[in-house]
Amino acid sequence: MKKIALTGATGFVGGHLLKDMLARGYHVSALTRRPQQQIDNVKWINADLGDQSALIELCKDADIIINVAGLVKAMNKQDFLEANSVSVSNLLNAINPDCKPKHFIQISSLAAREPHLSDYAFSKFMGEEAIKNNSLSLNWTIIRPPGIYGPGDTETLKIFKMLKSGLAIFPANRNNRVSWIHVSDLVNSIISTFENNQFFNQILEIGDGQQGGYTHEYFYNTAASIMQVSPIKITSPKFLLKSTGHLNSISGRIFGYPPMLSAKKVNEICHPDWVCNPLMEFPIDKNKIRYDLEEGLKQTLDWYKKNEYI
């Protein structure tokens, strides 16, 4: 049975990926910064991505390495680079050249396509560059998900809560377009790339197959319809979001926390095109994509309600 080395197993995507791989019979070594409950066929390694000896243990005898871990908010550019780029180099340095994995899968982000927009985007781009330019002649696949939603996602939860409060606030332009994918479909697609030479040395952008993605307004309207609410629609100008971002960044430096909405993050959320590139899209198999947007958002809302988040 295949042995998997996994980072980010305690996060949103990584947690779903871990469960799915175990259900399929894989054995997993997983990195964690906090003690975890024992799970059959999981070897927890208590360390972070800066602990080189732990990474050597993680990667030892692995058939496939999957790097899901990363930061979406940080205090500064260097923190982003440490989490999203240097960590990738650390993983590569932990691989025994005489016992290489058959496949290295890097879970990146569509943001890496526009590295000039933010420190986060730049750090994800540099993580991709580390994989592409590795000196081990590894078979690699870089996966760039778009917007991800599903049970356990705290970002989509914020949208549902906003709509429930009676507001729909669009960043910059309600007609900006975004691709989306349900986390279960993303996980299923990731697993389908395992050791598949069709995807070796490729960058894949994996959405739900909706050509041209969705406008912000369509996404909010769909969620509002499922919730049976009629929110007031407001478009927030970019300059106002930028001002808020600058204030958040100043507050973060004073009180020592990384703000989610920084001035540079505003560049990302106001970007008009986060749609998967048709030339780089993962070949959609309808057996792998179970959820269209409406069905997926309904299932996600049901989970939030069941777990009393809404």
C-alpha positions as CSV (number, residue, x, y, z in Angstrom):
1,M,0.0,0.0,0.0
2,K,1.2,3.5,-0.9
3,K,2.9,5.6,1.8
4,I,2.0,9.3,1.8
5,A,3.9,12.1,3.5
6,L,1.5,14.9,4.2
7,T,1.8,18.5,5.6
8,G,-1.2,20.6,6.5
9,A,-3.1,17.6,7.7
10,T,-4.8,19.5,10.5
11,G,-6.1,22.3,8.2
12,F,-9.2,22.7,6.1
13,V,-8.1,21.0,2.9
14,G,-5.5,18.8,4.5
15,G,-8.0,17.4,7.0
16,H,-10.4,16.4,4.2
17,L,-7.5,15.0,2.2
18,L,-6.3,12.9,5.1
19,K,-9.7,11.4,5.7
20,D,-10.2,10.5,2.1
21,M,-6.8,8.9,1.7
22,L,-7.3,6.8,4.8
23,A,-10.7,5.7,3.5
24,R,-8.9,4.5,0.4
25,G,-6.4,2.5,2.4
26,Y,-3.3,4.7,2.2
27,H,-0.8,4.9,5.1
28,V,0.1,8.5,6.0
29,S,2.9,10.2,7.9
30,A,1.6,13.7,8.8
31,L,3.2,16.7,10.3
32,T,1.5,18.5,13.2
33,R,2.5,21.3,15.5
34,R,0.0,20.2,18.2
35,P,-0.6,16.8,19.8
36,Q,-3.3,14.8,17.9
37,Q,-5.4,11.8,18.7
38,Q,-4.1,8.5,17.4
39,I,-5.7,7.4,14.2
40,D,-5.2,4.0,12.5
41,N,-2.6,4.1,9.7
42,V,-1.5,7.7,10.6
43,K,1.9,8.4,12.0
44,W,1.9,11.9,13.6
45,I,5.2,13.7,13.6
46,N,5.2,16.6,16.1
47,A,7.2,19.4,14.4
48,D,6.9,22.3,12.0
49,L,8.3,22.9,8.5
50,G,11.4,24.4,9.9
51,D,12.5,21.2,11.8
52,Q,14.8,19.5,9.2
53,S,15.3,16.3,11.2
54,A,11.5,15.9,11.5
55,L,11.1,16.5,7.8
56,I,13.6,13.8,7.0
57,E,11.5,11.4,9.2
58,L,8.4,12.6,7.4
59,C,9.7,12.0,3.9
60,K,11.5,8.7,4.7
61,D,10.2,5.9,2.5
62,A,7.3,8.0,1.2
63,D,5.9,7.1,-2.2
64,I,4.2,10.5,-2.5
65,I,4.8,13.8,-0.7
66,I,1.9,16.2,-0.6
67,N,2.6,19.7,0.7
68,V,-0.7,21.4,1.7
69,A,0.6,23.5,4.6
70,G,1.0,27.3,4.2
71,L,0.0,30.6,5.6
72,V,-2.8,32.9,4.2
73,K,-2.0,35.7,6.7
74,A,1.2,36.8,8.2
75,M,2.9,39.7,9.9
76,N,5.3,40.5,7.0
77,K,6.7,39.3,3.7
78,Q,9.4,37.3,5.3
79,D,6.9,35.3,7.4
80,F,5.0,34.5,4.2
81,L,8.2,33.4,2.4
82,E,9.2,31.2,5.4
83,A,5.8,29.4,5.4
84,N,5.1,29.2,1.7
85,S,8.5,29.1,0.0
86,V,11.4,28.3,2.3
87,S,9.3,25.4,3.7
88,V,9.1,23.9,0.3
89,S,12.9,24.0,0.0
90,N,13.1,22.4,3.4
91,L,11.0,19.5,2.3
92,L,13.1,19.1,-0.9
93,N,16.2,19.1,1.2
94,A,14.8,16.4,3.4
95,I,14.4,13.9,0.6
96,N,17.1,11.2,0.3
97,P,18.3,11.4,-3.3
98,D,18.8,7.6,-3.3
99,C,15.3,6.9,-2.2
100,K,13.1,9.6,-3.9
101,P,9.3,9.7,-3.8
102,K,7.6,8.8,-7.0
103,H,5.6,12.0,-7.0
104,F,5.8,15.4,-5.2
105,I,2.5,17.3,-5.2
106,Q,2.5,21.0,-4.2
107,I,-0.9,22.6,-3.3
108,S,-0.4,26.2,-4.3
109,S,-3.0,28.9,-5.1
110,L,-4.3,30.8,-8.1
111,A,-2.7,33.8,-6.4
112,A,0.7,32.5,-7.5
113,R,-0.4,33.5,-11.1
114,E,-0.2,37.1,-10.0
115,P,2.9,37.4,-7.8
116,H,3.0,41.2,-8.0
117,L,-0.3,41.6,-6.2
118,S,0.7,40.7,-2.6
119,D,3.3,39.2,-0.4
120,Y,1.2,36.1,-0.1
121,A,0.9,35.7,-3.9
122,F,4.7,36.2,-4.3
123,S,5.4,33.6,-1.6
124,K,3.2,31.0,-3.3
125,F,4.9,31.8,-6.6
126,M,8.3,31.3,-5.1
127,G,7.2,28.0,-3.6
128,E,6.2,26.8,-7.1
129,E,9.6,27.9,-8.4
130,A,11.4,25.8,-5.7
131,I,9.5,22.8,-7.0
132,K,10.0,23.5,-10.7
133,N,13.7,24.1,-10.2
134,N,14.5,21.2,-7.8
135,S,17.8,19.4,-8.3
136,L,16.4,15.9,-7.6
137,S,14.7,15.3,-11.0
138,L,11.4,14.7,-9.1
139,N,8.1,14.0,-10.8
140,W,6.1,17.0,-9.5
141,T,2.6,18.4,-9.9
142,I,1.6,21.9,-8.8
143,I,-2.1,22.3,-8.1
144,R,-3.6,25.8,-8.0
145,P,-7.1,25.7,-6.4
146,P,-9.4,28.7,-6.8
147,G,-11.9,29.6,-4.1
148,I,-12.5,26.5,-1.9
149,Y,-15.6,26.0,0.2
150,G,-17.2,23.2,2.1
151,P,-17.7,21.8,5.6
152,G,-15.2,23.2,8.0
153,D,-14.3,26.3,5.9
154,T,-14.2,29.5,8.0
155,E,-13.9,31.9,5.1
156,T,-17.2,30.9,3.4
157,L,-18.8,30.9,6.8
158,K,-18.0,34.7,7.0
159,I,-20.0,35.2,3.8
160,F,-23.0,33.3,5.1
161,K,-22.9,35.3,8.3
162,M,-22.7,38.5,6.4
163,L,-25.7,37.6,4.3
164,K,-27.6,36.5,7.3
165,S,-27.0,40.0,8.8
166,G,-28.7,41.4,5.8
167,L,-25.7,42.7,3.8
168,A,-23.9,41.6,0.6
169,I,-20.7,43.7,0.4
170,F,-18.9,43.2,-2.9
171,P,-15.1,44.1,-3.2
172,A,-14.5,46.7,-5.9
173,N,-16.8,45.3,-8.5
174,R,-19.7,42.8,-8.2
175,N,-18.9,41.5,-11.7
176,N,-15.4,40.4,-10.9
177,R,-15.1,36.6,-11.6
178,V,-13.9,33.7,-9.5
179,S,-13.8,30.0,-10.0
180,W,-14.9,27.8,-7.1
181,I,-14.6,24.2,-6.1
182,H,-16.1,22.1,-3.2
183,V,-13.4,20.7,-1.0
184,S,-14.5,17.1,-1.6
185,D,-14.2,17.6,-5.3
186,L,-10.8,19.2,-4.9
187,V,-9.6,16.3,-2.7
188,N,-10.9,13.7,-5.2
189,S,-9.1,15.5,-8.0
190,I,-5.8,15.7,-6.1
191,I,-5.9,12.0,-5.4
192,S,-6.6,11.2,-9.1
193,T,-3.2,12.9,-9.9
194,F,-1.3,10.4,-7.7
195,E,1.6,8.9,-9.7
196,N,-0.3,9.7,-12.9
197,N,2.4,10.6,-15.5
198,Q,-0.2,12.6,-17.4
199,F,0.2,15.2,-14.7
200,F,3.9,15.0,-14.1
201,N,5.7,18.4,-14.3
202,Q,2.4,20.2,-14.9
203,I,0.7,23.1,-13.2
204,L,-3.0,22.4,-12.9
205,E,-5.8,24.8,-12.0
206,I,-8.7,22.8,-10.6
207,G,-12.2,24.4,-10.5
208,D,-15.7,22.9,-10.7
209,G,-15.8,23.0,-14.5
210,Q,-17.9,26.1,-14.8
211,Q,-16.6,27.9,-17.8
212,G,-15.7,31.5,-17.0
213,G,-16.3,31.0,-13.3
214,Y,-18.9,33.0,-11.4
215,T,-19.3,36.7,-10.7
216,H,-19.3,37.8,-7.0
217,E,-22.9,38.7,-7.4
218,Y,-23.9,35.3,-8.7
219,F,-22.1,33.6,-5.8
220,Y,-23.8,35.9,-3.2
221,N,-27.2,35.6,-4.9
222,T,-26.9,31.8,-4.9
223,A,-26.0,31.7,-1.2
224,A,-28.7,34.2,-0.3
225,S,-31.3,32.2,-2.1
226,I,-30.3,29.0,-0.2
227,M,-30.6,31.0,3.1
228,Q,-33.9,32.5,1.9
229,V,-32.6,36.1,2.7
230,S,-32.7,39.3,0.6
231,P,-29.6,41.3,1.7
232,I,-28.9,44.9,0.8
233,K,-26.2,45.0,-1.9
234,I,-23.3,47.3,-1.4
235,T,-20.2,47.6,-3.6
236,S,-17.2,48.8,-1.5
237,P,-14.7,50.9,-3.5
238,K,-11.1,49.7,-3.6
239,F,-9.8,52.9,-2.0
240,L,-12.0,52.3,1.0
241,L,-10.9,48.7,1.4
242,K,-7.3,49.9,1.0
243,S,-7.7,52.4,3.8
244,T,-9.2,49.7,6.0
245,G,-6.3,47.4,5.1
246,H,-3.7,50.0,6.0
247,L,-5.4,50.5,9.4
248,N,-5.5,46.7,10.0
249,S,-1.8,46.4,9.1
250,I,-0.9,49.2,11.6
251,S,-3.1,47.6,14.3
252,G,-1.5,44.3,13.6
253,R,2.0,45.7,14.1
254,I,1.0,47.4,17.3
255,F,-0.9,44.5,18.9
256,G,1.2,41.7,17.3
257,Y,-1.3,39.8,15.2
258,P,-1.4,39.1,11.4
259,P,-4.4,40.9,9.9
260,M,-6.4,38.9,7.3
261,L,-7.4,42.0,5.4
262,S,-4.2,43.9,4.8
263,A,-3.7,46.6,2.2
264,K,-1.9,44.1,0.0
265,K,-4.6,41.5,0.5
266,V,-7.0,44.0,-0.9
267,N,-5.1,43.8,-4.2
268,E,-6.0,40.1,-4.3
269,I,-9.7,40.3,-3.5
270,C,-10.2,43.2,-5.9
271,H,-8.5,41.5,-8.8
272,P,-11.0,41.0,-11.6
273,D,-10.1,37.6,-12.8
274,W,-9.6,34.6,-10.5
275,V,-10.9,32.1,-13.1
276,C,-9.1,28.9,-13.9
277,N,-7.1,29.2,-17.1
278,P,-8.6,26.8,-19.7
279,L,-5.1,26.0,-21.0
280,M,-4.0,24.8,-17.5
281,E,-7.3,23.3,-16.2
282,F,-7.4,19.9,-14.8
283,P,-9.4,17.7,-17.2
284,I,-12.8,17.6,-15.6
285,D,-14.3,14.1,-15.1
286,K,-18.0,14.4,-14.1
287,N,-17.4,11.3,-11.9
288,K,-14.9,13.4,-9.9
289,I,-16.9,16.6,-9.7
290,R,-20.0,15.9,-7.5
291,Y,-21.0,19.4,-6.5
292,D,-22.2,22.3,-8.6
293,L,-22.2,25.6,-6.8
294,E,-25.8,25.5,-5.6
295,E,-25.7,22.0,-4.3
296,G,-22.3,22.5,-2.8
297,L,-23.3,25.7,-0.9
298,K,-26.5,24.1,0.3
299,Q,-24.5,21.1,1.7
300,T,-22.0,23.5,3.3
301,L,-24.8,25.6,4.9
302,D,-26.4,22.4,6.3
303,W,-23.1,21.5,7.9
304,Y,-22.8,25.0,9.4
305,K,-26.3,24.7,10.9
306,K,-25.8,21.2,12.1
307,N,-22.6,22.3,13.9
308,E,-24.3,25.5,15.2
309,Y,-22.0,27.9,13.4
310,I,-25.1,29.7,12.0
